[in-house]
Amino acid sequence: MNHKFGIALAGLTLGAAAFAQTKWDLPTAYPASNYHTENITQFAKDVDAATGGKLKITVHANASLFKAPEIKRAVQSGQAQAGEILLANFANENPIYALDGVPFLATTYPEAKKLYEASKPAMEKLLAAQGIKVLFMVPWAPQGIYVKKEIASVADLRGIKWRAYSPATAKIAELIGAQPVQIQQAELSAAMATGVIESYMSSGSTGYDTKTYEHIKNFYDTQAWIPKNAILVNAKAFDALDPATKAAVTKVAADAEARGWKIAQEKNDEYKRLLAERGMKIHKPSPKLDADMRQVGGIMQADWLKATGAEGQAIVDAYKKK
């Protein structure tokens, strides 16, 4: 073989290998140390290994590439090939997204899993119509109330400055007579430090990640709902992959989902312990507070069924049969 020709051929082969590599950006709004982000980072590493380096996914944590409300649109438009969103944040776009933010519909992990299975076809259809495919979904811990003062009933929350980060949490504020203030997680620490908010509903992990215990000392473990994050991919970006890469991504995504559900459950107790160690009082809600919050949940469930009509009723029926 002509030596020069051999070198040229080797160069072409290298060029083809480099060209075959696909790169995706995956923005998320949560810190690198949050278990959701750690799980996604593991997913990206596993995709790299499973595809032999053909698909490289760069995870952009802590709203560094896009802020939480912008991520879904970025995936839809292809500005980012993939991204992580909190589904309930997009309820204003379609009430189906609000499902796992409806209080007291599913309050344990087995219930949340059943609700996920019952709603998955409707959710996937809705996202597919927007050019988006679901890679996997992972739950947060059950939601409780962080509040500066001790409370015995919903009446104690009237007029309080309440963080609203989704339509559901804004609606709760309205129903309990609190003052809603729109604050995303990346700005939460500053909002508490400056007294912009005095209360909010979220999981133990959010309280720990944002050092809520430095500003707010009470957590009422209401276990009101278990919201999920969805890791989405632009359908065109996914369809452009070769069949072997697609299969690898699908398999790794299923593994990441199973791992994420397991971690979420383990972390729930761990976060409450970590908060208590740092001076947070973990309260079991009084019967009155529990009854008041369940009343709020009942109103919101009725509203959700009204907004979603037959499709919503079919999901709830399927969930109750499981």
SULHU-V902513 format. One record per residue. N is the residue number from 0. RES is the residue in three letters. SS is DSSP state (A for helix, B for strand, O for the rest). NEAR is the number of other ideal C-beta (glycine too) atoms within 8 Angstrom. D_FIRST is the distance of its C-alpha to the first C-alpha in Angstrom with 2 decimals. Layout:
n = {N & N}
res = {RES & RES}
ss = {SS & SS}
near = {NEAR & NEAR}
d_first = {D_FIRST & D_FIRST}
//
This chain:
n = {0 & 1 & 2 & 3 & 4 & 5 & 6 & 7 & 8 & 9 & 10 & 11 & 12 & 13 & 14 & 15 & 16 & 17 & 18 & 19 & 20 & 21 & 22 & 23 & 24 & 25 & 26 & 27 & 28 & 29 & 30 & 31 & 32 & 33 & 34 & 35 & 36 & 37 & 38 & 39 & 40 & 41 & 42 & 43 & 44 & 45 & 46 & 47 & 48 & 49 & 50 & 51 & 52 & 53 & 54 & 55 & 56 & 57 & 58 & 59 & 60 & 61 & 62 & 63 & 64 & 65 & 66 & 67 & 68 & 69 & 70 & 71 & 72 & 73 & 74 & 75 & 76 & 77 & 78 & 79 & 80 & 81 & 82 & 83 & 84 & 85 & 86 & 87 & 88 & 89 & 90 & 91 & 92 & 93 & 94 & 95 & 96 & 97 & 98 & 99 & 100 & 101 & 102 & 103 & 104 & 105 & 106 & 107 & 108 & 109 & 110 & 111 & 112 & 113 & 114 & 115 & 116 & 117 & 118 & 119 & 120 & 121 & 122 & 123 & 124 & 125 & 126 & 127 & 128 & 129 & 130 & 131 & 132 & 133 & 134 & 135 & 136 & 137 & 138 & 139 & 140 & 141 & 142 & 143 & 144 & 145 & 146 & 147 & 148 & 149 & 150 & 151 & 152 & 153 & 154 & 155 & 156 & 157 & 158 & 159 & 160 & 161 & 162 & 163 & 164 & 165 & 166 & 167 & 168 & 169 & 170 & 171 & 172 & 173 & 174 & 175 & 176 & 177 & 178 & 179 & 180 & 181 & 182 & 183 & 184 & 185 & 186 & 187 & 188 & 189 & 190 & 191 & 192 & 193 & 194 & 195 & 196 & 197 & 198 & 199 & 200 & 201 & 202 & 203 & 204 & 205 & 206 & 207 & 208 & 209 & 210 & 211 & 212 & 213 & 214 & 215 & 216 & 217 & 218 & 219 & 220 & 221 & 222 & 223 & 224 & 225 & 226 & 227 & 228 & 229 & 230 & 231 & 232 & 233 & 234 & 235 & 236 & 237 & 238 & 239 & 240 & 241 & 242 & 243 & 244 & 245 & 246 & 247 & 248 & 249 & 250 & 251 & 252 & 253 & 254 & 255 & 256 & 257 & 258 & 259 & 260 & 261 & 262 & 263 & 264 & 265 & 266 & 267 & 268 & 269 & 270 & 271 & 272 & 273 & 274 & 275 & 276 & 277 & 278 & 279 & 280 & 281 & 282 & 283 & 284 & 285 & 286 & 287 & 288 & 289 & 290 & 291 & 292 & 293 & 294 & 295 & 296 & 297 & 298 & 299 & 300 & 301 & 302 & 303 & 304 & 305 & 306 & 307 & 308 & 309 & 310 & 311 & 312 & 313 & 314 & 315 & 316 & 317 & 318 & 319 & 320 & 321}
res = {MET & ASN & HIS & LYS & PHE & GLY & ILE & ALA & LEU & ALA & GLY & LEU & THR & LEU & GLY & ALA & ALA & ALA & PHE & ALA & GLN & THR & LYS & TRP & ASP & LEU & PRO & THR & ALA & TYR & PRO & ALA & SER & ASN & TYR & HIS & THR & GLU & ASN & ILE & THR & GLN & PHE & ALA & LYS & ASP & VAL & ASP & ALA & ALA & THR & GLY & GLY & LYS & LEU & LYS & ILE & THR & VAL & HIS & ALA & ASN & ALA & SER & LEU & PHE & LYS & ALA & PRO & GLU & ILE & LYS & ARG & ALA & VAL & GLN & SER & GLY & GLN & ALA & GLN & ALA & GLY & GLU & ILE & LEU & LEU & ALA & ASN & PHE & ALA & ASN & GLU & ASN & PRO & ILE & TYR & ALA & LEU & ASP & GLY & VAL & PRO & PHE & LEU & ALA & THR & THR & TYR & PRO & GLU & ALA & LYS & LYS & LEU & TYR & GLU & ALA & SER & LYS & PRO & ALA & MET & GLU & LYS & LEU & LEU & ALA & ALA & GLN & GLY & ILE & LYS & VAL & LEU & PHE & MET & VAL & PRO & TRP & ALA & PRO & GLN & GLY & ILE & TYR & VAL & LYS & LYS & GLU & ILE & ALA & SER & VAL & ALA & ASP & LEU & ARG & GLY & ILE & LYS & TRP & ARG & ALA & TYR & SER & PRO & ALA & THR & ALA & LYS & ILE & ALA & GLU & LEU & ILE & GLY & ALA & GLN & PRO & VAL & GLN & ILE & GLN & GLN & ALA & GLU & LEU & SER & ALA & ALA & MET & ALA & THR & GLY & VAL & ILE & GLU & SER & TYR & MET & SER & SER & GLY & SER & THR & GLY & TYR & ASP & THR & LYS & THR & TYR & GLU & HIS & ILE & LYS & ASN & PHE & TYR & ASP & THR & GLN & ALA & TRP & ILE & PRO & LYS & ASN & ALA & ILE & LEU & VAL & ASN & ALA & LYS & ALA & PHE & ASP & ALA & LEU & ASP & PRO & ALA & THR & LYS & ALA & ALA & VAL & THR & LYS & VAL & ALA & ALA & ASP & ALA & GLU & ALA & ARG & GLY & TRP & LYS & ILE & ALA & GLN & GLU & LYS & ASN & ASP & GLU & TYR & LYS & ARG & LEU & LEU & ALA & GLU & ARG & GLY & MET & LYS & ILE & HIS & LYS & PRO & SER & PRO & LYS & LEU & ASP & ALA & ASP & MET & ARG & GLN & VAL & GLY & GLY & ILE & MET & GLN & ALA & ASP & TRP & LEU & LYS & ALA & THR & GLY & ALA & GLU & GLY & GLN & ALA & ILE & VAL & ASP & ALA & TYR & LYS & LYS & LYS}
ss = {O & O & A & A & A & A & A & A & A & A & A & A & A & A & A & A & A & A & A & O & O & B & B & B & B & B & B & O & O & O & O & O & O & O & A & A & A & A & A & A & A & A & A & A & A & A & A & A & A & A & O & O & O & O & B & B & B & B & B & B & O & O & O & O & O & O & O & A & A & A & A & A & A & A & A & A & A & O & O & O & O & B & B & B & B & B & A & A & A & A & O & O & O & O & A & A & A & A & A & A & A & O & O & O & O & O & O & O & A & A & A & A & A & A & A & A & A & A & A & A & A & A & A & A & A & A & A & A & O & O & O & B & B & B & B & B & B & B & B & O & O & O & O & B & B & B & B & O & O & O & O & O & O & A & A & A & A & O & O & O & B & B & B & B & O & O & A & A & A & A & A & A & A & A & A & A & O & O & B & B & B & B & O & O & A & A & A & A & A & A & A & A & A & O & O & O & O & O & B & B & B & B & O & A & A & A & A & A & A & O & O & A & A & A & O & O & O & B & B & B & O & O & O & O & O & O & O & B & B & B & B & B & B & B & A & A & A & A & A & O & O & O & A & A & A & A & A & A & A & A & A & A & A & A & A & A & A & A & A & A & A & A & A & A & A & A & A & A & A & A & A & A & A & A & A & A & A & O & O & O & B & B & B & O & O & O & A & A & A & A & A & A & A & A & A & A & A & A & A & A & A & A & A & A & A & A & A & A & A & A & A & A & A & A & A & A & A & A & A & A & A & O}
near = {4 & 5 & 6 & 6 & 8 & 9 & 8 & 8 & 8 & 8 & 8 & 8 & 8 & 8 & 8 & 8 & 8 & 7 & 6 & 7 & 10 & 10 & 8 & 13 & 11 & 16 & 14 & 15 & 13 & 11 & 8 & 8 & 6 & 11 & 10 & 13 & 14 & 10 & 13 & 14 & 10 & 10 & 15 & 13 & 8 & 11 & 13 & 11 & 7 & 10 & 12 & 5 & 7 & 9 & 15 & 10 & 13 & 9 & 10 & 10 & 10 & 9 & 11 & 6 & 8 & 12 & 9 & 13 & 7 & 8 & 16 & 12 & 8 & 13 & 16 & 10 & 6 & 9 & 7 & 15 & 10 & 14 & 14 & 14 & 12 & 10 & 15 & 14 & 12 & 10 & 13 & 4 & 5 & 7 & 9 & 13 & 13 & 13 & 15 & 17 & 14 & 13 & 15 & 11 & 13 & 11 & 10 & 9 & 10 & 6 & 10 & 13 & 9 & 11 & 13 & 12 & 8 & 11 & 13 & 9 & 6 & 11 & 14 & 10 & 8 & 11 & 12 & 10 & 6 & 7 & 8 & 13 & 11 & 12 & 11 & 12 & 11 & 14 & 15 & 14 & 12 & 14 & 14 & 14 & 12 & 12 & 13 & 8 & 7 & 7 & 11 & 7 & 9 & 11 & 6 & 8 & 13 & 9 & 5 & 10 & 10 & 17 & 13 & 11 & 11 & 11 & 11 & 14 & 15 & 11 & 10 & 14 & 12 & 8 & 9 & 12 & 8 & 13 & 8 & 11 & 11 & 7 & 12 & 12 & 11 & 9 & 8 & 15 & 8 & 8 & 12 & 14 & 8 & 6 & 7 & 9 & 13 & 10 & 14 & 12 & 11 & 10 & 12 & 14 & 12 & 12 & 15 & 12 & 11 & 10 & 8 & 14 & 12 & 6 & 8 & 12 & 7 & 13 & 14 & 12 & 11 & 13 & 8 & 12 & 14 & 15 & 12 & 13 & 13 & 12 & 17 & 15 & 13 & 15 & 10 & 8 & 12 & 11 & 6 & 6 & 11 & 6 & 6 & 7 & 12 & 10 & 8 & 12 & 15 & 8 & 9 & 12 & 12 & 9 & 9 & 17 & 11 & 8 & 10 & 14 & 12 & 8 & 11 & 14 & 8 & 8 & 12 & 12 & 7 & 8 & 14 & 12 & 8 & 10 & 15 & 10 & 6 & 7 & 6 & 13 & 8 & 8 & 9 & 4 & 11 & 7 & 6 & 8 & 14 & 10 & 8 & 12 & 14 & 10 & 8 & 13 & 13 & 9 & 9 & 14 & 12 & 8 & 9 & 13 & 11 & 7 & 9 & 11 & 8 & 5 & 9 & 14 & 10 & 9 & 14 & 11 & 8 & 9 & 13 & 6 & 5 & 7}
d_first = {0.00 & 3.81 & 6.11 & 8.67 & 7.30 & 6.71 & 10.23 & 11.62 & 10.84 & 12.48 & 15.26 & 15.90 & 16.24 & 18.62 & 20.45 & 21.02 & 22.36 & 24.64 & 25.80 & 26.74 & 29.21 & 32.81 & 35.57 & 39.26 & 42.35 & 45.30 & 48.58 & 51.61 & 55.07 & 55.69 & 55.13 & 52.04 & 54.46 & 55.92 & 54.98 & 53.79 & 51.30 & 50.26 & 49.69 & 47.60 & 45.53 & 44.91 & 44.00 & 41.39 & 39.89 & 39.92 & 38.21 & 35.39 & 35.02 & 35.49 & 32.88 & 30.28 & 30.82 & 30.34 & 33.97 & 35.53 & 39.31 & 41.14 & 44.84 & 47.26 & 50.54 & 54.11 & 54.08 & 51.68 & 49.66 & 52.38 & 56.01 & 57.16 & 58.70 & 55.58 & 52.93 & 53.56 & 53.43 & 50.18 & 48.53 & 50.12 & 48.84 & 45.34 & 45.98 & 45.16 & 43.18 & 45.46 & 48.72 & 51.73 & 55.25 & 58.70 & 59.59 & 63.32 & 62.70 & 61.91 & 65.18 & 66.30 & 63.34 & 64.22 & 66.81 & 64.52 & 62.59 & 65.87 & 66.22 & 65.32 & 67.44 & 70.57 & 72.80 & 73.90 & 71.99 & 69.57 & 70.48 & 68.65 & 64.96 & 65.51 & 67.36 & 64.66 & 62.00 & 64.15 & 64.68 & 60.93 & 60.27 & 63.12 & 61.96 & 58.17 & 57.95 & 60.13 & 58.25 & 54.81 & 56.13 & 57.61 & 54.43 & 52.22 & 54.44 & 53.42 & 49.67 & 49.61 & 48.60 & 50.11 & 47.68 & 50.48 & 54.01 & 55.68 & 59.41 & 61.34 & 64.33 & 67.69 & 69.34 & 72.42 & 74.60 & 74.25 & 77.51 & 79.30 & 82.67 & 83.64 & 84.30 & 86.32 & 85.86 & 84.14 & 87.23 & 86.14 & 82.99 & 84.87 & 84.03 & 81.35 & 78.22 & 75.59 & 71.83 & 70.57 & 66.77 & 66.75 & 69.13 & 70.38 & 71.32 & 72.96 & 74.94 & 76.12 & 77.33 & 79.31 & 80.85 & 81.89 & 83.13 & 80.64 & 79.20 & 75.50 & 73.12 & 69.49 & 67.28 & 63.62 & 62.55 & 60.76 & 64.17 & 66.37 & 66.97 & 68.12 & 70.37 & 72.11 & 72.47 & 74.17 & 76.36 & 74.82 & 74.81 & 77.01 & 75.64 & 72.70 & 71.40 & 68.07 & 66.48 & 66.70 & 63.13 & 63.94 & 67.05 & 65.08 & 62.07 & 64.45 & 66.89 & 69.69 & 71.83 & 72.26 & 74.22 & 75.37 & 76.88 & 77.52 & 75.20 & 76.80 & 74.61 & 75.45 & 72.22 & 72.65 & 69.23 & 65.61 & 63.33 & 59.59 & 56.55 & 53.98 & 50.29 & 49.17 & 45.92 & 45.49 & 45.02 & 42.40 & 40.33 & 40.63 & 39.88 & 36.65 & 35.22 & 33.08 & 35.17 & 33.90 & 34.66 & 38.04 & 38.93 & 38.04 & 40.18 & 43.05 & 43.07 & 42.92 & 45.68 & 47.89 & 47.47 & 48.37 & 51.44 & 52.71 & 52.15 & 53.85 & 56.96 & 57.29 & 56.96 & 59.45 & 62.08 & 61.57 & 61.61 & 64.82 & 67.07 & 65.08 & 65.53 & 69.26 & 69.55 & 67.66 & 69.90 & 73.04 & 71.93 & 71.71 & 75.22 & 74.82 & 77.64 & 76.26 & 79.04 & 79.58 & 80.97 & 84.72 & 85.76 & 86.92 & 83.63 & 81.72 & 84.05 & 83.82 & 80.00 & 79.94 & 82.25 & 79.76 & 77.04 & 79.21 & 79.66 & 75.92 & 75.06 & 77.57 & 76.12 & 72.58 & 73.68 & 75.52 & 72.50 & 70.03 & 72.40 & 71.46 & 67.84 & 69.05 & 71.72 & 69.18 & 67.04 & 70.13 & 71.33 & 67.96 & 67.99 & 71.54 & 70.71 & 67.84}
//
